[in-house]
Amino acid sequence: MSYCPHCFKTLHFWNVKAECPHCGTNIPNYDWENMLERDAKKAEEAWRGFRTFTKNFKSALFGNKLRIIRFIFTFVPLIVLVLPVASYIFNLPFLSEETRKVTLLDFTLNNLLNINWGSIINLVKLDELGISFAFIFIALLLLYLAVVFGVLNFICILACASSLKATINCVLCAASALCFILSPVLYSIAVNNLSSAELGIFTGNVHFGIIVGVILFTFNFILNFITNKSMKKERTKTL
């Protein structure tokens, strides 16, 4: 059931003509000038919104040299995936291993997918050494979290570009840097505890991949912080 836009009387399904049977108004062409004007305004607003979106997006990513460097360095910290972050040696009766350097990529492909989680739980449950093994696994988890935050940083740079904001990017980069700072601390504590145990069953060291991770994510934080301040001024000018 519909109504005539002019006289507002009810139109039935058998009223198939273009003219209203009550007032004779041509319904399809009723108020067509105002309709065209409204459509033109909507199209203008949509085009203005699209132009603003593309302008802000381009400015946020490539507006100046600093922002270009910021965009490039969004990917650079992921190099820590292939850099050695730690090394370890197991010293067990009838079982001794050479020093193994660990990279996150190698560990993920060769170890993480084949981990016996039951054995890990048993290690963590050990009375005296369980906390030390828990610290090692937490240290490893922090490194993975840092990489996840780094990937999210790239996604958020694209998602927030049109709104000229980078606050969430500062938070993510700071979180990644903090994870890279805390991880070696926990690992070193665990190694000291295990190597000082009577059997000396586990020894290890932190490698330069950790330092690279801290430097790169801290540098990314600084870039995002500076960029966020400049984009805030840019947003103020457009209001």
Accessible surface in RSA format (square Angstrom, percent):
REM  Atomic radii and reference values for relative SASA: ProtOr
REM  Chains: A
REM  Algorithm: Lee & Richards
REM  Probe-radius: 1.40
REM  Slices: 20
REM RES _ NUM      All-atoms   Total-Side   Main-Chain    Non-polar    All polar
REM                ABS   REL    ABS   REL    ABS   REL    ABS   REL    ABS   REL
RES MET A   1   172.50  89.3  89.98  59.6  82.51 196.5  96.88  82.4  75.62 100.2
RES SER A   2    60.35  51.0  56.11  74.9   4.24   9.8  43.02  91.6  17.32  24.3
RES TYR A   3   137.05  64.0 119.87  68.2  17.18  44.7  77.86  58.5  59.19  73.0
RES CYS A   4     0.14   0.1   0.00   0.0   0.14   0.3   0.00   0.0   0.14   0.2
RES PRO A   5    46.90  34.2  33.37  30.4  13.53  49.2  40.79  33.7   6.11  38.0
RES HIS A   6    96.01  52.5  81.95  57.0  14.05  35.9  51.72  53.3  44.29  51.5
RES CYS A   7    37.37  28.3  15.02  16.8  22.35  52.5  21.99  55.7  15.38  16.6
RES PHE A   8   146.18  73.1 131.14  81.2  15.04  39.1 131.14  79.5  15.04  43.1
RES LYS A   9   112.51  54.9 107.97  66.2   4.54  10.8  61.58  55.4  50.93  54.3
RES THR A  10    46.24  32.9  40.48  41.0   5.77  13.7  17.06  22.9  29.18  44.1
RES LEU A  11    18.35  10.2  16.16  11.6   2.18   5.5  16.16  11.4   2.18   5.9
RES HIS A  12    73.65  40.3  64.58  44.9   9.07  23.2  39.16  40.4  34.48  40.1
RES PHE A  13   179.72  89.9 149.18  92.4  30.54  79.5 162.09  98.3  17.63  50.5
RES TRP A  14   152.38  61.1 132.34  64.1  20.04  47.1 120.22  64.1  32.16  52.2
RES ASN A  15    44.39  30.6  20.86  20.2  23.53  56.7   8.39  20.2  35.99  34.8
RES VAL A  16   129.52  85.2  95.01  86.0  34.51  83.2 101.63  88.3  27.88  75.6
RES LYS A  17   164.82  80.4 148.54  91.1  16.28  38.8  97.01  87.3  67.81  72.2
RES ALA A  18    42.84  39.4  29.79  46.0  13.05  29.7  36.92  52.0   5.93  15.7
RES GLU A  19    81.68  46.9  76.94  58.2   4.74  11.3  34.92  67.6  46.76  38.2
RES CYS A  20     3.53   2.7   0.00   0.0   3.53   8.3   0.00   0.0   3.53   3.8
RES PRO A  21    78.31  57.1  34.28  31.2  44.03 160.1  47.00  38.8  31.32 194.6
RES HIS A  22    95.34  52.1  56.02  38.9  39.32 100.6  45.20  46.6  50.14  58.3
RES CYS A  23    53.81  40.7  16.77  18.7  37.04  87.1  26.81  67.9  27.01  29.1
RES GLY A  24    46.52  57.4   0.00   N/A  46.52  57.4  25.90  71.1  20.62  46.2
RES THR A  25    26.08  18.5  18.31  18.6   7.77  18.5  18.37  24.7   7.71  11.7
RES ASN A  26    53.89  37.2  48.14  46.5   5.75  13.8  22.42  54.0  31.48  30.4
RES ILE A  27    49.91  28.4  41.77  31.1   8.14  19.6  41.77  30.1   8.14  22.1
RES PRO A  28    89.95  65.6  59.21  54.0  30.74 111.8  70.51  58.2  19.43 120.8
RES ASN A  29    88.74  61.2  83.43  80.6   5.32  12.8  15.08  36.3  73.67  71.2
RES TYR A  30    71.15  33.2  64.50  36.7   6.65  17.3  39.21  29.5  31.94  39.4
RES ASP A  31    56.29  39.4  38.60  38.4  17.70  41.8  19.24  45.3  37.05  37.0
RES TRP A  32   134.98  54.2 134.21  65.0   0.77   1.8 107.47  57.3  27.50  44.6
RES GLU A  33   114.76  65.9 107.62  81.4   7.15  17.0  33.61  65.0  81.15  66.3
RES ASN A  34    70.86  48.9  70.25  67.9   0.61   1.5   7.37  17.7  63.49  61.4
RES MET A  35    86.69  44.9  85.61  56.7   1.08   2.6  74.09  63.0  12.60  16.7
RES LEU A  36   104.07  58.0 100.74  72.1   3.33   8.4 100.99  70.9   3.08   8.3
RES GLU A  37    92.29  53.0  85.45  64.6   6.84  16.3  35.36  68.4  56.93  46.5
RES ARG A  38   119.29  50.1 116.84  59.6   2.44   5.8  57.15  78.1  62.13  37.7
RES ASP A  39    79.34  55.6  74.20  73.9   5.15  12.2  26.13  61.5  53.21  53.1
RES ALA A  40    61.15  56.2  48.56  74.9  12.59  28.6  56.86  80.1   4.28  11.3
RES LYS A  41   114.79  56.0 113.72  69.8   1.06   2.5  65.71  59.1  49.08  52.3
RES LYS A  42   138.45  67.5 132.72  81.4   5.73  13.6  81.20  73.1  57.25  61.0
RES ALA A  43    63.39  58.3  50.20  77.5  13.19  30.0  58.42  82.3   4.97  13.2
RES GLU A  44   100.24  57.5  93.35  70.6   6.88  16.4  34.42  66.6  65.82  53.7
RES GLU A  45   106.78  61.3  98.39  74.4   8.39  20.0  28.17  54.5  78.61  64.2
RES ALA A  46    68.46  62.9  49.75  76.8  18.71  42.6  61.88  87.1   6.57  17.4
RES TRP A  47   145.87  58.5 142.55  69.0   3.32   7.8 130.76  69.7  15.11  24.5
RES ARG A  48   126.55  53.1 123.60  63.0   2.95   7.0  64.59  88.3  61.96  37.6
RES GLY A  49    39.60  48.8   0.00   N/A  39.60  48.8  34.02  93.4   5.58  12.5
RES PHE A  50   110.42  55.2 104.39  64.7   6.02  15.7 108.89  66.0   1.53   4.4
RES ARG A  51   136.28  57.2 134.84  68.7   1.44   3.4  29.02  39.7 107.26  65.0
RES THR A  52    66.37  47.2  63.57  64.4   2.79   6.7  47.13  63.3  19.24  29.1
RES PHE A  53   102.54  51.3  98.72  61.1   3.82   9.9 102.22  62.0   0.32   0.9
RES THR A  54    52.81  37.6  46.65  47.3   6.15  14.7  41.83  56.2  10.98  16.6
RES LYS A  55   135.07  65.9 126.11  77.4   8.96  21.3  84.88  76.4  50.19  53.5
RES ASN A  56    18.73  12.9  18.73  18.1   0.00   0.0   0.00   0.0  18.73  18.1
RES PHE A  57    61.23  30.6  61.23  37.9   0.00   0.0  61.23  37.1   0.00   0.0
RES LYS A  58   143.50  70.0 142.02  87.1   1.49   3.5  85.91  77.3  57.59  61.3
RES SER A  59    20.33  17.2  17.45  23.3   2.88   6.6  13.51  28.8   6.82   9.6
RES ALA A  60     1.34   1.2   1.34   2.1   0.00   0.0   1.34   1.9   0.00   0.0
RES LEU A  61     3.63   2.0   3.63   2.6   0.00   0.0   3.63   2.5   0.00   0.0
RES PHE A  62    93.07  46.6  77.83  48.2  15.24  39.6  77.83  47.2  15.24  43.6
RES GLY A  63    45.38  56.0   0.00   N/A  45.38  56.0  13.66  37.5  31.72  71.0
RES ASN A  64    69.02  47.6  59.16  57.2   9.86  23.7  37.98  91.4  31.04  30.0
RES LYS A  65   172.98  84.4 169.90 104.2   3.08   7.3 113.58 102.2  59.40  63.3
RES LEU A  66    57.65  32.1  53.78  38.5   3.87   9.7  55.03  38.6   2.62   7.0
RES ARG A  67    10.14   4.3  10.14   5.2   0.00   0.0   0.68   0.9   9.45   5.7
RES ILE A  68    68.67  39.1  68.67  51.2   0.00   0.0  68.67  49.4   0.00   0.0
RES ILE A  69    71.80  40.9  71.39  53.2   0.41   1.0  71.80  51.7   0.00   0.0
RES ARG A  70     3.94   1.7   3.46   1.8   0.48   1.2   0.36   0.5   3.59   2.2
RES PHE A  71    38.39  19.2  38.39  23.8   0.00   0.0  38.39  23.3   0.00   0.0
RES ILE A  72    93.90  53.4  92.14  68.6   1.75   4.2  93.27  67.2   0.63   1.7
RES PHE A  73    54.39  27.2  54.39  33.7   0.00   0.0  54.39  33.0   0.00   0.0
RES THR A  74     4.12   2.9   0.57   0.6   3.55   8.5   0.05   0.1   4.07   6.2
RES PHE A  75    91.43  45.7  85.36  52.9   6.07  15.8  85.63  51.9   5.80  16.6
RES VAL A  76    50.88  33.5  42.95  38.9   7.94  19.1  50.62  44.0   0.26   0.7
RES PRO A  77     1.24   0.9   1.24   1.1   0.00   0.0   1.24   1.0   0.00   0.0
RES LEU A  78    52.82  29.4  48.33  34.6   4.48  11.3  48.36  34.0   4.46  12.0
RES ILE A  79    85.71  48.8  75.93  56.6   9.78  23.6  83.47  60.1   2.24   6.1
RES VAL A  80     0.15   0.1   0.15   0.1   0.00   0.0   0.15   0.1   0.00   0.0
RES LEU A  81    49.76  27.7  49.76  35.6   0.00   0.0  49.76  34.9   0.00   0.0
RES VAL A  82    83.78  55.1  66.42  60.1  17.36  41.8  67.97  59.1  15.81  42.9
RES LEU A  83    30.50  17.0  30.50  21.8   0.00   0.0  30.50  21.4   0.00   0.0
RES PRO A  84    22.04  16.1  22.04  20.1   0.00   0.0  22.04  18.2   0.00   0.0
RES VAL A  85     3.21   2.1   2.26   2.0   0.94   2.3   2.26   2.0   0.94   2.6
RES ALA A  86    14.41  13.3  14.41  22.2   0.00   0.0  14.41  20.3   0.00   0.0
RES SER A  87     2.43   2.1   2.43   3.2   0.00   0.0   0.01   0.0   2.42   3.4
RES TYR A  88    38.82  18.1  38.51  21.9   0.31   0.8  21.28  16.0  17.54  21.6
RES ILE A  89    46.44  26.4  46.27  34.5   0.18   0.4  46.44  33.4   0.00   0.0
RES PHE A  90    58.34  29.2  58.34  36.1   0.00   0.0  58.34  35.4   0.00   0.0
RES ASN A  91    57.77  39.8  51.01  49.3   6.76  16.3  20.50  49.3  37.27  36.0
RES LEU A  92    69.26  38.6  59.08  42.3  10.19  25.6  61.18  43.0   8.09  21.8
RES PRO A  93    93.76  68.3  70.19  64.0  23.56  85.7  82.07  67.8  11.69  72.7
RES PHE A  94   216.60 108.4 164.19 101.7  52.42 136.4 180.82 109.6  35.79 102.4
RES LEU A  95    91.72  51.1  86.68  62.0   5.04  12.7  89.21  62.7   2.51   6.7
RES SER A  96    91.13  77.0  65.87  87.9  25.25  58.2  29.73  63.3  61.40  86.0
RES GLU A  97    52.52  30.2  37.40  28.3  15.13  36.0  17.63  34.1  34.89  28.5
RES GLU A  98   153.02  87.9 140.14 106.0  12.88  30.7  61.30 118.6  91.71  74.9
RES THR A  99    78.63  55.9  53.19  53.9  25.45  60.6  35.30  47.4  43.33  65.5
RES ARG A 100   117.96  49.5 113.87  58.0   4.10   9.8  31.91  43.6  86.05  52.2
RES LYS A 101   132.13  64.5 108.39  66.5  23.74  56.5  56.19  50.6  75.95  80.9
RES VAL A 102    20.68  13.6  19.71  17.8   0.98   2.4  20.68  18.0   0.00   0.0
RES THR A 103    23.65  16.8  23.63  24.0   0.02   0.0  20.17  27.1   3.48   5.3
RES LEU A 104     0.06   0.0   0.05   0.0   0.01   0.0   0.06   0.0   0.00   0.0
RES LEU A 105    76.07  42.4  75.30  53.9   0.77   1.9  76.07  53.4   0.00   0.0
RES ASP A 106    64.10  44.9  60.03  59.8   4.07   9.6  20.57  48.4  43.53  43.4
RES PHE A 107    35.32  17.7  34.64  21.5   0.68   1.8  35.32  21.4   0.00   0.0
RES THR A 108    38.51  27.4  38.51  39.0   0.00   0.0  35.36  47.5   3.15   4.8
RES LEU A 109   109.13  60.8  93.69  67.0  15.44  38.8  93.78  65.9  15.35  41.3
RES ASN A 110    87.73  60.5  71.26  68.9  16.47  39.7  22.03  53.0  65.70  63.5
RES ASN A 111    52.69  36.3  49.05  47.4   3.65   8.8   6.13  14.8  46.56  45.0
RES LEU A 112    50.76  28.3  45.29  32.4   5.47  13.7  45.29  31.8   5.47  14.7
RES LEU A 113   137.68  76.7 104.72  74.9  32.96  82.9 108.48  76.2  29.19  78.6
RES ASN A 114   116.59  80.4  85.88  83.0  30.71  73.9  32.82  79.0  83.77  81.0
RES ILE A 115    40.07  22.8  20.89  15.6  19.18  46.2  26.04  18.8  14.03  38.1
RES ASN A 116    98.58  68.0  85.32  82.5  13.26  31.9  30.84  74.2  67.74  65.5
RES TRP A 117   149.58  60.0 146.17  70.7   3.41   8.0 125.14  66.7  24.44  39.6
RES GLY A 118    37.74  46.5   0.00   N/A  37.74  46.5  31.37  86.1   6.37  14.3
RES SER A 119    54.01  45.6  50.06  66.8   3.95   9.1  29.11  62.0  24.90  34.9
RES ILE A 120    25.40  14.5  25.40  18.9   0.00   0.0  25.40  18.3   0.00   0.0
RES ILE A 121    89.69  51.0  88.28  65.8   1.41   3.4  89.69  64.6   0.00   0.0
RES ASN A 122    94.35  65.1  89.96  86.9   4.39  10.6  25.81  62.1  68.54  66.2
RES LEU A 123    59.86  33.3  59.50  42.6   0.36   0.9  59.82  42.0   0.04   0.1
RES VAL A 124    60.55  39.8  50.51  45.7  10.04  24.2  50.51  43.9  10.04  27.2
RES LYS A 125   149.82  73.1 123.49  75.8  26.33  62.7  81.90  73.7  67.92  72.3
RES LEU A 126    81.96  45.6  73.77  52.8   8.19  20.6  76.66  53.8   5.30  14.3
RES ASP A 127   143.51 100.5 108.21 107.7  35.30  83.5  35.00  82.4 108.51 108.2
RES GLU A 128   159.06  91.3 130.22  98.5  28.84  68.7  50.72  98.1 108.34  88.5
RES LEU A 129    39.80  22.2  39.58  28.3   0.22   0.6  39.58  27.8   0.22   0.6
RES GLY A 130     0.59   0.7   0.00   N/A   0.59   0.7   0.59   1.6   0.00   0.0
RES ILE A 131   116.77  66.5 114.20  85.1   2.58   6.2 115.98  83.5   0.79   2.1
RES SER A 132     2.62   2.2   2.62   3.5   0.00   0.0   0.00   0.0   2.62   3.7
RES PHE A 133     7.12   3.6   7.12   4.4   0.00   0.0   7.12   4.3   0.00   0.0
RES ALA A 134    22.44  20.6  20.90  32.3   1.54   3.5  22.34  31.5   0.10   0.3
RES PHE A 135    52.73  26.4  52.73  32.7   0.00   0.0  52.73  32.0   0.00   0.0
RES ILE A 136    25.86  14.7  24.90  18.6   0.96   2.3  24.90  17.9   0.96   2.6
RES PHE A 137    59.23  29.6  53.98  33.4   5.25  13.7  54.62  33.1   4.61  13.2
RES ILE A 138    75.22  42.8  74.55  55.5   0.67   1.6  75.18  54.1   0.05   0.1
RES ALA A 139     3.16   2.9   3.09   4.8   0.06   0.1   3.16   4.4   0.00   0.0
RES LEU A 140    34.35  19.1  31.90  22.8   2.45   6.2  33.73  23.7   0.62   1.7
RES LEU A 141   101.08  56.3  98.84  70.7   2.24   5.6 100.81  70.8   0.28   0.7
RES LEU A 142    25.48  14.2  25.48  18.2   0.00   0.0  25.48  17.9   0.00   0.0
RES LEU A 143     8.83   4.9   8.83   6.3   0.00   0.0   8.83   6.2   0.00   0.0
RES TYR A 144    46.16  21.5  45.79  26.1   0.37   1.0  45.79  34.4   0.37   0.5
RES LEU A 145    64.78  36.1  64.63  46.2   0.15   0.4  64.71  45.4   0.08   0.2
RES ALA A 146     0.00   0.0   0.00   0.0   0.00   0.0   0.00   0.0   0.00   0.0
RES VAL A 147    17.37  11.4  17.36  15.7   0.01   0.0  17.37  15.1   0.00   0.0
RES VAL A 148    74.44  49.0  73.34  66.4   1.11   2.7  74.44  64.7   0.00   0.0
RES PHE A 149    47.13  23.6  47.03  29.1   0.10   0.3  47.03  28.5   0.10   0.3
RES GLY A 150     4.12   5.1   0.00   N/A   4.12   5.1   3.27   9.0   0.84   1.9
RES VAL A 151    65.97  43.4  64.18  58.1   1.80   4.3  65.97  57.3   0.00   0.0
RES LEU A 152    71.93  40.1  71.93  51.5   0.00   0.0  71.93  50.5   0.00   0.0
RES ASN A 153     2.51   1.7   2.51   2.4   0.00   0.0   0.79   1.9   1.72   1.7
RES PHE A 154    60.57  30.3  60.57  37.5   0.00   0.0  60.57  36.7   0.00   0.0
RES ILE A 155    89.39  50.9  87.94  65.5   1.45   3.5  88.66  63.8   0.73   2.0
RES CYS A 156    25.32  19.2  25.32  28.2   0.00   0.0   0.00   0.0  25.32  27.3
RES ILE A 157     1.90   1.1   0.19   0.1   1.71   4.1   0.51   0.4   1.39   3.8
RES LEU A 158    64.79  36.1  57.76  41.3   7.02  17.7  57.92  40.7   6.86  18.5
RES ALA A 159    73.74  67.8  40.23  62.1  33.51  76.2  52.41  73.8  21.33  56.5
RES CYS A 160    27.33  20.7  26.16  29.2   1.18   2.8   1.42   3.6  25.91  27.9
RES ALA A 161     2.04   1.9   0.02   0.0   2.01   4.6   1.95   2.8   0.08   0.2
RES SER A 162    29.80  25.2  23.15  30.9   6.65  15.3   4.30   9.2  25.50  35.7
RES SER A 163    49.97  42.2  37.66  50.3  12.31  28.4  41.14  87.6   8.83  12.4
RES LEU A 164     2.96   1.7   2.96   2.1   0.00   0.0   2.96   2.1   0.00   0.0
RES LYS A 165   106.20  51.8 104.40  64.1   1.80   4.3  47.28  42.6  58.92  62.8
RES ALA A 166     0.03   0.0   0.00   0.0   0.03   0.1   0.03   0.0   0.00   0.0
RES THR A 167    82.38  58.6  81.54  82.7   0.84   2.0  64.44  86.6  17.94  27.1
RES ILE A 168    72.73  41.4  69.48  51.8   3.24   7.8  71.05  51.2   1.67   4.5
RES ASN A 169     0.00   0.0   0.00   0.0   0.00   0.0   0.00   0.0   0.00   0.0
RES CYS A 170    11.61   8.8  11.58  12.9   0.02   0.1   9.53  24.2   2.07   2.2
RES VAL A 171    84.76  55.8  80.12  72.5   4.64  11.2  84.48  73.4   0.28   0.8
RES LEU A 172    15.24   8.5  15.10  10.8   0.14   0.4  15.24  10.7   0.00   0.0
RES CYS A 173     1.39   1.1   0.53   0.6   0.86   2.0   0.86   2.2   0.53   0.6
RES ALA A 174    42.60  39.2  34.94  53.9   7.67  17.4  38.86  54.7   3.74   9.9
RES ALA A 175    26.12  24.0  20.98  32.4   5.14  11.7  25.21  35.5   0.92   2.4
RES SER A 176     0.18   0.2   0.18   0.2   0.00   0.0   0.00   0.0   0.18   0.3
RES ALA A 177     9.45   8.7   9.45  14.6   0.00   0.0   9.45  13.3   0.00   0.0
RES LEU A 178    97.13  54.1  95.65  68.4   1.48   3.7  96.62  67.9   0.51   1.4
RES CYS A 179    10.42   7.9  10.41  11.6   0.00   0.0   0.00   0.0  10.41  11.2
RES PHE A 180     0.03   0.0   0.00   0.0   0.03   0.1   0.00   0.0   0.03   0.1
RES ILE A 181    83.16  47.3  79.75  59.4   3.41   8.2  82.21  59.2   0.95   2.6
RES LEU A 182    78.26  43.6  78.26  56.0   0.00   0.0  78.26  55.0   0.00   0.0
RES SER A 183     3.08   2.6   3.08   4.1   0.00   0.0   0.00   0.0   3.08   4.3
RES PRO A 184    21.30  15.5  18.95  17.3   2.35   8.5  21.11  17.4   0.19   1.2
RES VAL A 185    76.27  50.2  71.39  64.6   4.88  11.8  75.90  65.9   0.37   1.0
RES LEU A 186    37.07  20.6  37.07  26.5   0.00   0.0  37.07  26.0   0.00   0.0
RES TYR A 187    20.35   9.5  20.35  11.6   0.00   0.0  19.22  14.4   1.13   1.4
RES SER A 188    45.60  38.5  41.93  56.0   3.68   8.5  29.15  62.1  16.45  23.0
RES ILE A 189    72.23  41.1  70.75  52.7   1.48   3.6  72.13  51.9   0.10   0.3
RES ALA A 190     0.00   0.0   0.00   0.0   0.00   0.0   0.00   0.0   0.00   0.0
RES VAL A 191    11.93   7.9  11.93  10.8   0.00   0.0  11.93  10.4   0.00   0.0
RES ASN A 192    94.22  65.0  90.16  87.1   4.06   9.8  23.12  55.6  71.10  68.7
RES ASN A 193    67.27  46.4  61.36  59.3   5.92  14.2  12.82  30.8  54.46  52.6
RES LEU A 194     0.00   0.0   0.00   0.0   0.00   0.0   0.00   0.0   0.00   0.0
RES SER A 195    45.08  38.1  25.45  34.0  19.62  45.2  13.06  27.8  32.02  44.9
RES SER A 196    91.88  77.6  53.90  71.9  37.98  87.5  48.91 104.1  42.97  60.2
RES ALA A 197    28.99  26.7  12.35  19.1  16.64  37.9  22.33  31.4   6.67  17.7
RES GLU A 198   183.42 105.3 141.50 107.0  41.92  99.8  64.39 124.5 119.03  97.2
RES LEU A 199   133.29  74.2 109.18  78.1  24.11  60.6 112.41  78.9  20.88  56.2
RES GLY A 200    16.77  20.7   0.00   N/A  16.77  20.7  13.79  37.9   2.98   6.7
RES ILE A 201    16.60   9.4  16.60  12.4   0.00   0.0  16.60  12.0   0.00   0.0
RES PHE A 202     9.63   4.8   9.63   6.0   0.00   0.0   9.63   5.8   0.00   0.0
RES THR A 203    44.07  31.3  44.07  44.7   0.00   0.0  39.37  52.9   4.70   7.1
RES GLY A 204    14.28  17.6   0.00   N/A  14.28  17.6   3.32   9.1  10.97  24.6
RES ASN A 205    99.91  68.9  95.57  92.4   4.34  10.5  18.20  43.8  81.72  79.0
RES VAL A 206    54.16  35.6  27.75  25.1  26.41  63.6  27.75  24.1  26.41  71.6
RES HIS A 207    42.23  23.1  36.22  25.2   6.01  15.4  28.06  28.9  14.17  16.5
RES PHE A 208   107.39  53.7 102.44  63.5   4.94  12.9 103.87  63.0   3.51  10.1
RES GLY A 209     0.00   0.0   0.00   N/A   0.00   0.0   0.00   0.0   0.00   0.0
RES ILE A 210    10.52   6.0  10.52   7.8   0.00   0.0  10.52   7.6   0.00   0.0
RES ILE A 211   107.75  61.3 105.67  78.7   2.08   5.0 107.75  77.6   0.00   0.0
RES VAL A 212    41.02  27.0  40.00  36.2   1.03   2.5  41.02  35.6   0.00   0.0
RES GLY A 213     0.00   0.0   0.00   N/A   0.00   0.0   0.00   0.0   0.00   0.0
RES VAL A 214    35.68  23.5  35.68  32.3   0.00   0.0  35.68  31.0   0.00   0.0
RES ILE A 215   104.42  59.4 100.03  74.5   4.38  10.6 103.33  74.4   1.09   2.9
RES LEU A 216    23.11  12.9  23.11  16.5   0.00   0.0  23.11  16.2   0.00   0.0
RES PHE A 217     2.80   1.4   2.80   1.7   0.00   0.0   2.80   1.7   0.00   0.0
RES THR A 218    53.54  38.1  52.91  53.6   0.62   1.5  47.80  64.2   5.73   8.7
RES PHE A 219    73.98  37.0  72.40  44.8   1.59   4.1  73.61  44.6   0.37   1.1
RES ASN A 220     1.63   1.1   1.63   1.6   0.00   0.0   0.29   0.7   1.34   1.3
RES PHE A 221    68.86  34.5  68.86  42.7   0.00   0.0  68.86  41.7   0.00   0.0
RES ILE A 222    79.55  45.3  78.59  58.5   0.96   2.3  79.55  57.3   0.00   0.0
RES LEU A 223     6.28   3.5   6.28   4.5   0.00   0.0   6.28   4.4   0.00   0.0
RES ASN A 224     1.05   0.7   1.05   1.0   0.00   0.0   0.00   0.0   1.05   1.0
RES PHE A 225   100.63  50.3 100.63  62.3   0.00   0.0 100.63  61.0   0.00   0.0
RES ILE A 226    79.36  45.2  78.10  58.2   1.26   3.0  78.56  56.6   0.80   2.2
RES THR A 227     0.06   0.0   0.00   0.0   0.06   0.1   0.06   0.1   0.00   0.0
RES ASN A 228    29.62  20.4  29.62  28.6   0.00   0.0   0.00   0.0  29.62  28.6
RES LYS A 229   117.35  57.2 114.11  70.0   3.24   7.7  60.73  54.7  56.61  60.3
RES SER A 230    40.21  34.0  32.72  43.7   7.49  17.3  34.22  72.9   5.99   8.4
RES MET A 231     0.61   0.3   0.61   0.4   0.00   0.0   0.61   0.5   0.00   0.0
RES LYS A 232   127.09  62.0 126.91  77.9   0.18   0.4  69.30  62.4  57.80  61.6
RES LYS A 233   140.13  68.4 136.08  83.5   4.06   9.7  81.69  73.5  58.44  62.3
RES GLU A 234    40.42  23.2  38.14  28.9   2.28   5.4  25.48  49.3  14.94  12.2
RES ARG A 235    60.72  25.5  60.31  30.7   0.42   1.0  23.83  32.6  36.89  22.4
RES THR A 236    89.22  63.5  80.82  81.9   8.41  20.0  62.21  83.6  27.02  40.8
RES LYS A 237   176.01  85.9 141.69  86.9  34.32  81.7  92.71  83.4  83.31  88.7
RES THR A 238    86.37  61.4  49.04  49.7  37.32  88.9  47.24  63.5  39.12  59.1
RES LEU A 239   183.09 102.0 121.16  86.7  61.93 155.7 151.75 106.6  31.34  84.3
END  Absolute sums over single chains surface
CHAIN  1 A    15040.3      13116.0       1924.3      10442.1       4598.1
END  Absolute sums over all chains
TOTAL         15040.3      13116.0       1924.3      10442.1       4598.1
